[in-house]
Every structure is written in C-alpha cells, then in structure tokens.
Amino acid sequence: MTVFFDGIMIDRKEKMKPILTERLVCPACGQALVFTDEQWACSACPQSGKIMNQIPFFSPVAGDIVPFEKQVRAPGLGTPWRQANWKFLSVQMDRLMPGSVILDVGAGHGDFTPALAKHEWVALDIYPYAELDIVCDLTQVNPFRLASFDAVVLMNVLEHVYDSRNFLTNLAALLKPGGTFLVAIPFLIKIHQAPYDFVRYTEYAISQLGQDAGLELTSLEAYDDPVFLIGESRRNMERWGLCAISKPKRIMGRGLLLALKACEFGLDRLVRGFTRSADSKVAPAPVGYQAVFRKPS
C-alpha cells in the first residue's frame, strides 16, 4: 500500500521493528511509550507525536530540505570513495558480535543497509525516507534509552551536522559500554546536499571530537585518490573557470581539458585510490577519513 506524507509518496510498512520500540522512551521524562498506528504517547506525561507509515516522528521536518533520489547502491558501484566506505563498513560489521543492534544515523534511502544485514539495525534520519525506522534530529531530542545500541554508524553524515559536539555526545550516550562508533566523513569533496553541508574535518579534529564525546579512537585511516582530485579540479574549471575568460581562450581551454581528461583515464588505471593510516606529516590531502571509536568499558 502507498501513502503520502506532505506530498511524498512512500511504501507503507507493516509494523515498527521490535528492536526500535523496545528502545524508545519519552524524550521529555524517559518513561515508556504507548503506540498506535497514528501516534506515540508517553505513559506518564502529556508528550506525544505522530506516526506515519509506521515511522514515529520525534522532530519536525525542515521545509528547506531537498530530498535526494534513491540510487542503486552496492559494493563496486558509485564513486571510489563510496566503494571504500563499503569495504570499511563491511569489515567492521564482521568484527561485531553476532546479533548486535546498530543505529544507522543519517540512513537516508538505506544506502549501506546490505552491509548491516548480518545484524539488526535501526535506520534514522531527519527526513521521512521510506526506508527509515524513525525520524529524529538527535541534536535536539533523544527518544532512546541510554546505552541501548552495540554500534552507531555515521556514513557521510557528520559534515551535515552543525552542532557536531552535542550530536556526538548524544550518540555516545546511546552506545553500550565497549560499543563501536563508526564514522566515514569526506574531506576534499564538493559541497553536497545544500543547504545542509557545513564542515570538513581534519584527522586531528575527528580525533578530538571523539575524545570530547568520551570515546576512544582505535583506528583512523585516510582515503587518498589523486586522480579523483585532478578530476574535481578539471570539472571546476569546466563549470566556472572557462566562463571568466575570452572566447578564443575558452576554445583553447576546452582542448586542454579534453587532453587532461584523457590523462585522467590513463592515470586511473595506474594509480587507484587507496587507504592509509592517517598519521602522515607530509601535507596529507585525502578525499575523506574513516574512523573507529570505542566507548570505554
């Protein structure tokens, strides 16, 4: 069955996941919730909220969010950075205990859901994509029991959060002692999902943010892709640089850019993107970082 939410067509879910309802509490007083098909309500205070398509809403949906279209996502598809994310997340999922419960924050259309499929998971975002389990802005409200997840996953999300310190502190509180906190975040990459693209973090900032949230850094790797960076510069020149010069120079510039594109094609077969430990002191310029934190036992 298909339902509509503010003009959004979504496929109706049959029911909420038990692993979700077992972990939800009133964000105001922390008491148990009562659920119907259309509403959640606190059993002890006047707090309540709507449920749409079996997705409970704990935050209003901002009107200026431009939802992105669903794309086919899988290992081996997408940009080299996305492929590196798949590998990173799959390796970390294999290291979790069987039956772990994961909170996938900023899940969107469930791009990385197949990598989580060995475990149970809750998909969360601030926009009601059909693949979600809950809509909530965790910088503003926390409807979960503390220490109720074995792992928290942030895949290309942290750059879209303005109040990152409060956000990470709230998420760390949801982890069980000894739990795993996984972060993938781009660095040298274009602005995306505007107007909700706020920051780029160096490896030093990522480490410090985790420490401020009470987490221990166990692994931090950089993903380098020199050919991708050449391509980004070429595309910027095509879109913006050529517009600022005279027509004869534009013609010459287009020819040089075509030659550069051919060089990229050849270089991409010689030098693929690669991950390395983020400890280089020689002017690192990574496409992004991937970090593993642990909550102290």
ChimeraX attribute file (.defattr): number of C-alpha atoms within 10 A of each C-alpha:
attribute: neighborCount
match mode: 1-to-1
recipient: residues
	/A:1	8
	/A:2	9
	/A:3	13
	/A:4	12
	/A:5	10
	/A:6	7
	/A:7	7
	/A:8	11
	/A:9	12
	/A:10	17
	/A:11	13
	/A:12	16
	/A:13	18
	/A:14	9
	/A:15	11
	/A:16	17
	/A:17	15
	/A:18	8
	/A:19	15
	/A:20	17
	/A:21	16
	/A:22	13
	/A:23	17
	/A:24	20
	/A:25	21
	/A:26	24
	/A:27	18
	/A:28	14
	/A:29	14
	/A:30	18
	/A:31	16
	/A:32	19
	/A:33	21
	/A:34	16
	/A:35	19
	/A:36	10
	/A:37	14
	/A:38	13
	/A:39	16
	/A:40	19
	/A:41	18
	/A:42	20
	/A:43	17
	/A:44	13
	/A:45	14
	/A:46	10
	/A:47	14
	/A:48	19
	/A:49	15
	/A:50	17
	/A:51	19
	/A:52	19
	/A:53	23
	/A:54	22
	/A:55	25
	/A:56	25
	/A:57	22
	/A:58	23
	/A:59	19
	/A:60	12
	/A:61	16
	/A:62	9
	/A:63	7
	/A:64	9
	/A:65	13
	/A:66	12
	/A:67	13
	/A:68	10
	/A:69	8
	/A:70	11
	/A:71	10
	/A:72	8
	/A:73	17
	/A:74	15
	/A:75	15
	/A:76	12
	/A:77	11
	/A:78	13
	/A:79	10
	/A:80	18
	/A:81	21
	/A:82	20
	/A:83	17
	/A:84	21
	/A:85	23
	/A:86	22
	/A:87	13
	/A:88	20
	/A:89	21
	/A:90	18
	/A:91	12
	/A:92	15
	/A:93	20
	/A:94	13
	/A:95	10
	/A:96	17
	/A:97	11
	/A:98	11
	/A:99	11
	/A:100	16
	/A:101	20
	/A:102	25
	/A:103	24
	/A:104	24
	/A:105	24
	/A:106	23
	/A:107	25
	/A:108	23
	/A:109	21
	/A:110	19
	/A:111	17
	/A:112	21
	/A:113	17
	/A:114	13
	/A:115	19
	/A:116	21
	/A:117	11
	/A:118	16
	/A:119	15
	/A:120	14
	/A:121	24
	/A:122	19
	/A:123	22
	/A:124	24
	/A:125	23
	/A:126	22
	/A:127	23
	/A:128	25
	/A:129	25
	/A:130	18
	/A:131	20
	/A:132	25
	/A:133	26
	/A:134	25
	/A:135	23
	/A:136	23
	/A:137	22
	/A:138	22
	/A:139	17
	/A:140	12
	/A:141	14
	/A:142	22
	/A:143	19
	/A:144	21
	/A:145	19
	/A:146	18
	/A:147	15
	/A:148	20
	/A:149	25
	/A:150	22
	/A:151	26
	/A:152	24
	/A:153	24
	/A:154	18
	/A:155	23
	/A:156	19
	/A:157	18
	/A:158	24
	/A:159	20
	/A:160	19
	/A:161	18
	/A:162	14
	/A:163	12
	/A:164	16
	/A:165	16
	/A:166	17
	/A:167	18
	/A:168	23
	/A:169	19
	/A:170	18
	/A:171	24
	/A:172	26
	/A:173	19
	/A:174	22
	/A:175	24
	/A:176	19
	/A:177	16
	/A:178	15
	/A:179	23
	/A:180	26
	/A:181	26
	/A:182	20
	/A:183	22
	/A:184	26
	/A:185	25
	/A:186	23
	/A:187	19
	/A:188	18
	/A:189	15
	/A:190	10
	/A:191	13
	/A:192	11
	/A:193	13
	/A:194	11
	/A:195	11
	/A:196	15
	/A:197	16
	/A:198	15
	/A:199	14
	/A:200	17
	/A:201	17
	/A:202	18
	/A:203	20
	/A:204	10
	/A:205	11
	/A:206	20
	/A:207	20
	/A:208	16
	/A:209	18
	/A:210	23
	/A:211	15
	/A:212	14
	/A:213	19
	/A:214	17
	/A:215	23
	/A:216	19
	/A:217	17
	/A:218	12
	/A:219	14
	/A:220	19
	/A:221	19
	/A:222	26
	/A:223	23
	/A:224	22
	/A:225	21
	/A:226	19
	/A:227	20
	/A:228	20
	/A:229	16
	/A:230	15
	/A:231	16
	/A:232	15
	/A:233	13
	/A:234	18
	/A:235	14
	/A:236	13
	/A:237	16
	/A:238	15
	/A:239	10
	/A:240	11
	/A:241	14
	/A:242	17
	/A:243	11
	/A:244	10
	/A:245	12
	/A:246	9
	/A:247	11
	/A:248	8
	/A:249	12
	/A:250	16
	/A:251	12
	/A:252	11
	/A:253	17
	/A:254	14
	/A:255	12
	/A:256	12
	/A:257	16
	/A:258	12
	/A:259	12
	/A:260	15
	/A:261	16
	/A:262	12
	/A:263	13
	/A:264	19
	/A:265	13
	/A:266	12
	/A:267	13
	/A:268	15
	/A:269	9
	/A:270	9
	/A:271	12
	/A:272	13
	/A:273	17
	/A:274	14
	/A:275	17
	/A:276	13
	/A:277	12
	/A:278	19
	/A:279	12
	/A:280	10
	/A:281	6
	/A:282	6
	/A:283	6
	/A:284	13
	/A:285	16
	/A:286	24
	/A:287	21
	/A:288	25
	/A:289	27
	/A:290	26
	/A:291	22
	/A:292	21
	/A:293	24
	/A:294	22
	/A:295	21
	/A:296	13
	/A:297	7
